């Protein structure tokens, strides 16, 4: 053992209640004999389960499996300090936590067998699904506990992770948000000294992980993670403190992973047998058994019974999973959205026909069928696009107390574009939250808030600032419903201004919509008028799916139009025909709509009749409206502001080429930005798609 590792383990400040011989070295927690025996039983259960799972993996009956042996005291000791209504956010090694929380073996095992696990109800078991992107669940725990505290509940959220996770951005965002908000959150780090093969000394320069909490304004404690009583005592103190409203705690439980990181790993490549043997002398099960023996509470037959029982139960569970028929091919698209978009059904049917299978028939209630659009009557007001968005947010927050707005400068300042102006004064700082400057934390916290039953609206200040939140959006926001087989919904709306044309510096003029259209599980909306903005945002705030809501900044105050003051929604997934025409179909969206309308109006003087379609929803795409128009005009021009490669208009062109080739009288013409970064504003005009460029494209299409 290197000196630094020894210092981590032998630190006199490390909380330890029983030594390696099982002798008490400080006051013991107030647990009954039955509770102590249950603690031991659950630790044996976790270890035996672990060993049986490794055997099953070697037999090819489960996939790659992450081992927990050596972590039993951390997992069981901490769980027994929780209440049933507390909520656990696991990483990927917390099988002992899940079993101690009462999850059936077959439910835990189904994940490792690679099955779509419809029985893992995250609300029933108060345990989140396995989290693979390291540390990304920490902000979820913070957002979850923020909402439960806001509702006056005494729930505590606990996030489990390893020492390697402390190097990730979301360790920082989770800890920082928790410290600023003083949420009832416990962060439990199982420091087993290795992140796969990378040792602690190459992971962080901090003498301890616990001391990192000081920078975030709350307590960090270190415990002997091979001592279940110490872990129990530290966790109990942390959750009691959190319940009293005294904020979060970081617990560093120093432990060891006896086996490989996972069954695909070879630990002999990075650690010695002598080191493993040194840690074997600290085995948590042996230590706790000696403690129970001294209290006349240990029964050897109990260990044997648990081992036998686990072996039988694991075999029963794996046999059950192996005998259970796999779901049909249609299960691959279920749960991606609240209702299945037509595009997914079409893709499924194509796959089924290719394999000689009967296409699945879905009930109408399972499908995404946007209703027809009707314009409401009643009082109107002449609003800008920014004012219309503000009105939609105000209306939603008045109607639904679970709606929360969070982001940088959204409160007192009302946002850099003043879109949230006045909300802070109306609804208070608990529902209109000026967050730390951390986009990953903003969206990550919003995911946790949604899991707790809130409807968060996360604002990203500028389009080019959304990239740090990309992991949260793509790995969690878009996939949570699918990963949990529909048990958990995350109706988060992520709003941000997009596009160029305001003479701003780099990273303030991006149009990243194609990234999110490509990511599964997300709805992507981009309005181009005040009327559409209000109605589409209202629909997004009442829907069941996560929505990326892009707001063309060039249009925030470009003009006013009459907008109904009362509540109305516009069906998401319906395009809007902005101009009727017979010679050519022009498809566009967002900030390009006024540009295209100008070009179409100019060409009308030359007898060229252009039909302009505003997509409004970029995913799911309204193919029906596009194809119907092309069938009449016979020509297609696609216009977008961002770079062309794999963009939204590439998808539109592909759909028409695939489904309406014989309706076309000439080649499809695309107008896009350059496949290059956006230039500095002094030469922005060199890259902007303007009416002249659009006119030229329309003439090209008509004349070909």
ABEGO torsion letter per residue (X at the ends): XBAAAAAAAABAABBBABBAAGBBABBBBBBBAAAAAAAAAAAAAAAAAAAAAAAAAAAGABBBBBBABGAAAAAAAAAAABBAABBBBBBAAAAAAAAAAGBBAAAAAAAAAGBBBAABBAAAAGBBBBBABBGAAAAAAAAAAAAAAAAGBABBBBBBBBAAAAABAAAAAAAAAAAAAGBBBBBBBBBAGBBEABBAAAABABABAAAAAAAAGBBBBBBBAABAAAAAAAAAAAAAAAAAGAEBBBBBBBBBBABBABAABBAAAABBAAAAAAAAAABAAAAAAAAAAAAGABBAAAAAAAAAAAAAAAAAAAAAAAABBBBBAAAAABGABABBBAAAAAAAAAAAAAAGBBBBBBBAAABBBBBBBBBBBEBBBBBBAAAAAAAAAAAAAAABAABBBBEBGABAAGEAAGAABGAAAAAEAAABBBBBBBAAAAAAAAAAAAAAGBBBBBBBABAAAAAAAAAAAAAAAAAAAAAAGGABBBBBBBBBBBEBGAGBBBGAABBAAAAAAABBGBBBBBBABAAAAAAAAAAAAABABBBBBBBBAAAAAAEBBBBBABBBBBBBGBBBBABBBAABBBBBBEAAAAAAAAAAAAAAAAGBBBBBBBAGBAOBBBAAAAAAAAAAAGBBBBBBABBABGBAAAAAAAAAAAAAAAABABBBBBBBBBBBBBBBAAAAAAABBBAAAAAAAAAAAAAX
